[in-house]
Each structure stands twice: as C-alpha cells, then as structure tokens.
Amino acid sequence: MTRRFTCHRALPLVCLVLLLLALPARGDGWGWRGDGSGCFPQATPPLQWDIDEGKNILWKTEIGKGQSSPVVAAGRLFVTAEQDFLLAADPKSGKILWKKDNAPATLPSLAKAPEKRPPSAPGCGYATPTPVTDGKFVWASYGTGIVVCNDLEGNRQWARHLDLPQASEFGRSASPVLAGGRLLVSIGGMEALDPKTGDLVWQAPDAKPTFGSPAVAKIGETNVAITPGGNCVRASDGKILASKLGAMKYVSPLVHAGVVYYIDKEASAWRLLAQAGDAVKFEKVWENEDLEGEFFACPVWHEGLIYTASNEGVFYVLDAATGKLVYKKELAIRSAGGKPGTEPANVYPSVTLVGKHLLVGNDEGETLVLVPGREYKETAHNFLDKGGGASPAADGALLFLRGAKRLYCIGQK
C-alpha cells in the first residue's frame, strides 16, 4: 500500500486563543461504550476468566440474541435483544427485572406502526443499537425505525415510529445518544427527538447514517454530534456545521481533548475550531494510511496513544499527536485473517480500556488482555463458550460480556 503521512504545523497563536476545546459531553447520557470513549478507568474487575472452569464467572443469564452492548447505570443493567426487546437486569445477580416487547403489534399508541420490517442482514438484526440512559429513563431504537422510552421500572413513557427509508445496506446499527437536551437517532439521516415526549424536533437528512454511532462533543457551549460519515451536526437545530471530516462505514469517530479521530484503513485526526456564525473550522492534524484490512472495532485513546484492531486480527498502536505508527502486532486470536486449523472469526467487539488494561476480543468468545504502552504485552487469553459482536462494559468490580444468547458477569465469587 502506498504510504502517505502528513503532520500539519502548530496552529498560529491567534487560532489557539480562539480555540474552544471539543470535549465529550459525558454528563448527557451513558450508553454505547459507556460515555462513548470505551474507557472504564476506575473499574477493578478480575481480568482472567474461563467458562469451562467457571473461573471468575459470577453469573450468566439468558437474554436472547443481539449485538447491542450492555449499559450499566443507576443500579440497572440495560440491553436489547432480538427482535424488539428491551431488558433490565440486576448487575449483581443477573436477575431479569423486566423485559418489554417493542414489536409494532405491541404499540397500539403509535400513529403509524410499520407494516413491514425493513430488510436486515442476518448478522445485523434489528436490536443492534445500544440503549442510552440518563439514570432516570432509558431510550432504545430498533432497526424497524421504532424508538421507545421507559423509566427504570420498565414503564413505557412513549413510543414513536420514524417512517424513513433505510440508508444503510445491512440494517440499522447506530446507537442513540443524548446531547443538549435532544435524543439523537440515526434512522433515515440524523433525527432529534424530545427525550421527554418523543416528539420530532428536527431532521438532518444529509447526515446519512452508517453502521457506526455518532460521537457527542461540545465546541465551546455548543453541543454537537460527530458522525462516522464526517458531519458535525449541531444538537439544538440539526444544522450541519462542518462536513468531510472523514468517512467510515463501520467504525465510530473518537473525540478527545479537542481532536476528532477517524481510525480506519484511512486514518486521520481533525481539530475543531470555534467560529462566529453557523459553522466551525476544522483543521487536519494528521493522516495516515499505514493501517490495512477492514475495521469493525472502535478505537481507544489512552495516555497519548490510540489502540485499534483490524478484523484480520492485527493490533495497531498510533501516536495520537502525530498519527505515526508506534507498532503493529498480529494477535494470537481467531480472526477473519484465519489461523491454521481454526474457523475464521470476526473482531467485532470494540477495544475497551478496563482499569489499566485493554480488552481485545472476537465474536467467538475469545478476549485478550493487553497492557497499554509502546510495546506489546499480553497478560491473559480468556474464553467464553460462545461470543458475539457486543463490546464489553464495566462497573466497579464487575465486567459484563455478551455472548450469543447470554450475558456474563465477570467478578470475584
């Protein structure tokens, strides 16, 4: 592959004075990859487990098929399951507290329920988006275009169907996010709902969804959503403030300390600058084409380094400031690249920081535990009986992993 790398000069002083850092809007909601970063730095679960020996498997609970990730908040664990279910479980015991069916037939209050499900590939399904919560309510969206809101006890507050054409080829997988008092969903383009009522506030049809989820950020006092397709959308009114930041089909953008990272085969970093008026300037910090293969797993930023893994099972570490490749390593994990004598697997779960370690896994239940840094160091190779595409979530001394039909809790017995 032709290598191309650029690093722009330091910003002029006047731009630095005008710069308002774009920071993750962490206080708005807890959902996809926790606050969107994939980092759980305060978590302290055991990082070795084995399903055959029962080692550190605190509990396992049948929840049904699905690709959505678990979300832990306010003493509840929320997750969706095929085709239209929203569940809440006790994170300490795994007991299902409630399970709600959001199939069109169960929602007579809808003004217009979908008569026919939109097409969805077998691997994507209809319950792939991860729910989001503010600790008082939980919102979920489905591949049908249905969006629902429940309180923590499972009482449905509202349900809405967005009758919009499906823009993504294999179904809908982008997760809803909360930003600036809006519930942002990616159904036809990007749509904003009033989280209290479900009323449609605005639509941004040009912010076409992909399979990745938008990243929530703040530019000064302005709440925005950064899409995988390269748009910066203002949460208050849906105006596209910037575009062509990057273009990713499966991966979500990552925002850290005023920089948006698009980590895919064509990786780039963009600094967002506040500007008077209805637009923001964006300045490319670096670009790099050293990465090869296909990427489904989302990256993690930690102490100046970016960590990601390709579906072919290659682990990449980039310098976040310059974009230079620190190292790459072929992982001893089943992947789409294939290993002698094994069936291929997919590196679908996103890279996750738990405490002081990184988790990298596949959809067959293997998880590697790595030490962050400029050299490769592996400390554990863990196994479940069957994996899935969901990303891990952690809370305190507990780690939650989703398998084919089960949810597992890793903890000290």
Secondary structure, DSSP 4 states (H G I P E B T S, - for coil): ----EEEPPPPPHHHHHH---EEE-TTS-BBTTBTTT-EETT----S--BTTTTBTEEEEEE--S--PPPEEETTEEEEEETTTEEEEE-TTT--EEEEEE--GGG-TT-SS--SSPPP--TTT-S--SPPEE-SSEEEEE-TTSEEEEEETT--EEEEEE------STT---PPPEEETTEEEE-SSSEEEE-TTT--EEEEETTS---SSPPEEEEETTEEEEE-TTS-EEETTT--EEE--S---SSPPPEEETTEEEE-SSSEEEEEEE--SSS--EEEEEEEE----S---S--EEETTEEEEE-TTSEEEEEETTT--EEEEEE-SS--TT--TTS------SPPEEETTEEEEE-TTSEEEEE--SSS--EEEEEE-SS--SPPPEEETTEEEEE-SSEEEEE---
